[in-house]
Amino acid sequence: MGDALYLIDEIHTPDSSRFWEASEYEARFKTGEDQKMLDKENIRQWLIKERNFSGQGKPPAIPDEVRIDLAEKYLAAYQRITGRAPQLEVGDVSARIRKNLAAGKYLPA
């Protein structure tokens, strides 16, 4: 094990953590209001509230506007966390992940 990096799940999304707007956190917390989120919670809430789906059975189709809203949240989260605009490119996701891990010296080049 030592200093090895183990990739488990969701390396390229903010799904495994919750990202909230820090500037609004206290006020929302005090009033019991939901936090303003920068993660995939919009998909989960849409499934629960709009389609009464909580993980059992076949999931409903997710409309483009809901998926686009999620993509915009991911882009905003990336920019807020890194301070850089995302460099979007069409291509092989696996190859891009390997390339980025090698560039960060997590894998041999």
C-alpha positions in Angstrom: 0.0 0.0 0.0 2.4 2.7 1.1 2.1 5.8 -1.0 0.0 4.3 -3.7 -3.1 6.1 -5.0 -6.3 4.0 -5.1 -9.1 5.2 -7.3 -12.4 3.9 -6.0 -15.3 5.8 -7.5 -16.4 9.1 -9.1 -13.0 10.6 -9.5 -14.1 13.3 -12.0 -17.3 14.5 -10.2 -18.2 16.2 -6.9 -20.6 13.4 -6.1 -18.8 11.9 -3.2 -18.7 15.2 -1.3 -21.2 18.0 -0.8 -20.1 21.4 -2.0 -22.2 24.3 -0.6 -22.0 28.1 -1.0 -19.9 29.2 2.0 -21.1 32.8 1.7 -24.8 31.7 2.3 -24.2 28.8 4.7 -24.8 30.6 8.1 -27.9 32.5 7.0 -29.5 29.4 5.4 -28.5 27.2 8.4 -30.1 29.7 10.9 -33.4 29.7 9.0 -33.4 26.0 8.3 -33.3 26.7 4.6 -31.6 24.1 2.3 -28.0 24.9 1.4 -27.2 26.2 -2.1 -25.4 23.2 -3.5 -22.9 22.6 -6.3 -23.3 18.9 -6.7 -25.7 16.3 -8.1 -28.3 16.7 -5.5 -30.6 18.3 -8.1 -30.8 15.0 -9.9 -31.7 13.1 -6.7 -34.3 15.7 -5.7 -35.8 15.7 -9.1 -36.1 11.9 -9.0 -37.7 12.0 -5.6 -40.0 15.0 -5.9 -40.9 14.9 -9.6 -41.0 11.2 -10.2 -41.4 9.7 -6.8 -38.4 7.5 -7.4 -36.0 6.7 -4.6 -33.9 3.9 -6.1 -36.3 1.0 -6.4 -37.2 -0.4 -9.9 -36.3 1.1 -13.2 -35.3 4.8 -13.1 -37.2 7.2 -15.2 -35.6 9.0 -18.1 -34.0 12.3 -17.0 -34.9 15.2 -19.3 -32.2 17.3 -21.0 -32.9 20.4 -18.9 -32.3 18.5 -15.7 -29.1 17.0 -17.0 -27.9 20.3 -18.4 -28.5 21.9 -15.0 -26.3 19.3 -13.4 -23.6 19.8 -16.0 -23.7 23.6 -15.3 -23.3 22.8 -11.6 -20.2 20.6 -12.2 -18.6 23.3 -14.4 -19.3 26.0 -11.7 -17.9 23.7 -9.0 -14.8 23.0 -11.0 -14.1 26.7 -11.6 -14.9 27.7 -8.0 -12.6 24.9 -6.6 -9.7 25.3 -9.0 -10.0 28.9 -9.9 -9.7 27.9 -13.6 -12.2 27.6 -16.3 -12.7 24.0 -17.4 -11.0 22.9 -20.6 -13.7 20.9 -22.3 -12.9 18.4 -24.9 -14.7 15.5 -26.6 -12.9 12.2 -26.4 -12.1 9.0 -24.6 -12.8 9.6 -20.9 -10.5 6.7 -19.7 -7.6 8.0 -21.8 -8.1 11.5 -20.5 -8.2 10.3 -16.8 -5.0 8.3 -17.4 -3.3 11.3 -19.1 -4.2 13.6 -16.2 -3.1 11.1 -13.6 0.2 10.7 -15.4 0.6 14.5 -15.6 0.1 14.7 -11.8 2.7 12.0 -11.4 0.2 9.5 -10.0 0.9 7.1 -12.8 4.0 6.6 -14.9 4.0 8.7 -18.1 
